[in-house]
Amino acid sequence: MKRVWTVSLIWLVVLIGTGCTASTTIDAAKADARLDTLLDAAVRDENGELYRNAAIKVSMPGYEYEGAAGIARVDTGETMTVDHQFAIASVGKPMTAAIIYQLWEEGAFGPKGLDSTL
């Protein structure tokens, strides 16, 4: 769960750091650089040593970002990339909830909405 919060906080910091509001556009170069820096910091311990991995994808109107940092395999020292697979652990729960609410907003559950019997 810590990684989910880290990614959420990273994105919040990027939005604040780039001065992004609902009515402004994102400076992609500045946002990319800030996300790269924060992503790298998220996988290091207090001594600056790599000790975990992380990947992030941001997709929104007018802006796309993909990044990864850390070590993918401890036994080989292979660097993490966005193409590596790893367990998403508890991230699946809020993702599933978000998809359910999106379907509900689109009317996929019929006239009873979330009260529909499955």
Secondary structure, DSSP 8 states (H G I E B T S, - for coil): -HHHHHHHHHHHHHHHHTT--TTS---HHHHHHHHHHHHHHHTB-TTS-B--EEEEEEEETTEEEEEEEEEEETTTTEE--TT-----GGGHHHHHHHHHHHHHHTTTT-TTGGG---
